[in-house]
Amino acid sequence: MRRAALLVAVCFLLAGCAGLAPAADGSTATPETTATAEQNDTANESAAVSHTERPDPESDTLGWEDGYWHDDPINVNASDGLNASERDRAISRAMARVELIRGLEFEESVNVSVVSRSNYSSGDNRNTDETFRRFDNAKFEALHLIGTQNDSLDEQAETLDQAVAGFYSPGRGDIVLISNSDSPQFDGERTLAHELVHALQDQHFDLANADAETRDAYNGRNGLIEGDARTVEQAYLDRCGENWSCLPSEQSGPGQAPDDATEASAPDVHLGIYILEYFPYSDGIGFVQSLRADGGWDAVNDAFESPPTSAKPVIYPSEYGQFQPRDIELTDQTSNGWERVRPSTRADYATLGQSGLTAMFAYTLYDDYNRSAVVGPRTFLNFDGAGSVNTTDPFNYDLPATRGWTGDRMHVYQRDGETGYVWRLGWDSSTDAQRFADSYEQLLSHWGGSQQPAGHWEIAEDSPFTGAVDVAVDGDTVTIVSGPNPDALEDIHGEAK
């Protein structure tokens, strides 16, 4: 894959930061150690810190769970994985730590299991409704992330299988951690802490009812959920070695990739999908920090009663409570046999939002089709003062081309096995709309497109996104029509050229 130096920086993030929803972070195998089961417990943890023994409280209290205080050392030997009793100790202590930081008491115990990555699968897509599959394929084709020859659901599952390090299931109320070792084991406490926050959220705010029908609504809601978990995770890791003894990890430090990490050691993921899915982890922490600056953890708790309905308030926290996505009007105008694709298990339209648009443009930095790019690396990647990519908030979803987004709506159509779509996007101003359209046409050129005398674009046959596209700007809206050939454009949408 091209642009190796830039890619390695992102791969380090994959190895050391949160993974795809519902994942927590990129997990690595527990390191070998010479410690034995008879050695002092802290010899198997990250550092020995001073500790004063204290009795159990008379009733459950923040910072104590099932016989363990948050700063207790525990007797474990991590060199060969943790047995059942060792896991129970680590989980109980981690629960005490999470609730102390978060200021909320666990209402019940949490079951945690560990499976090896070789035995993990995010799900079987073979039985997915074909209407939904066609709809999802068109959506990812519109984002120029997955071409017409590939299946979007399979591509997403493959990336999830490689990048996920753990997940919490609101339906079952339990946590599954994914281990890169053949003998499943914990890798430090990062993923455990992160997923325990989700369990705590569920017990207090009922995550099972946190539905979102579109990608934009999903990324908005998850900006709160994952931002909360990452904030606690970060505070948890910051105390390891300073205030708390912690289980060892291959990571060289909180939020850092191993010193000898290489491109080959990173998960083999589709970076476009990763950028799309990573949004809640990248910008969510800043959103939660903004809430806390105004009202502490109480403000975060209140936000679960009214979570963001779009990714935009997560990108721009000052707009939380003020911004609502614009209701974009889009009327079907098909002819000559083209029919609307309406999946039965979700909304029959797509809203991809500013985070989706950013992934669309940013992926041009990493794809293999050609060496051009619509954005520069220093526009998309956030660098710290030392010139390294910021591991807390690595990606910038406030690109000039996506700034000013107010809403979008996409309808998918089909005829005789072929697919097309109409995608209308709203903007704050005609200037914002034109800037997006100009960048979008650069995107078409990147993927092998050329503008024809009639005004529409045709994309080369060797491109993953071959076909015809029309781009029309009308004031503060942009309408994109895509079909398999130029003749289909007017059949799909009468206003197309």
Protein Blocks (a to p, Z undefined) as FASTA:
>chain_A
ZZkllmmmmmmmmmmmccddfbfbdcddddddfbdfkbcfklmmmbdcddddddddfbdc
ehiaehiafklccdddfknopafklmmmmmmmmmmmmmmmnopacfbdcddddddfklgc
fbdfklgcfklmmmmmmmmmmnomacfkbcfklmmmmmmmmmpgbdcdfknopacdddfb
fbdcdehjllmmmmmmmmmmmmmnopmlmccfbfklmmmmmmmmmmmmmmmmmmmmmmgo
klpccdddfbfbehiacfkbcfklpccddfklmmmmmmmmmmmmmmmmmmmmmnojmlmm
mmmmmccfbfklmmmmmlgokaccdddddddfbeehiacdddfkbcfbdcebjmlmmmmm
mmmmmmmkbmcdfbdfklmpccdfkopacfklmbccbbfklgoiabdcdddddeehiacd
ddddddfbfklmmmmmmmmmmmmmmnopacdfkopacddfkbmkgccdddddehjaccdd
ddfbfklmmmmomkbZZ
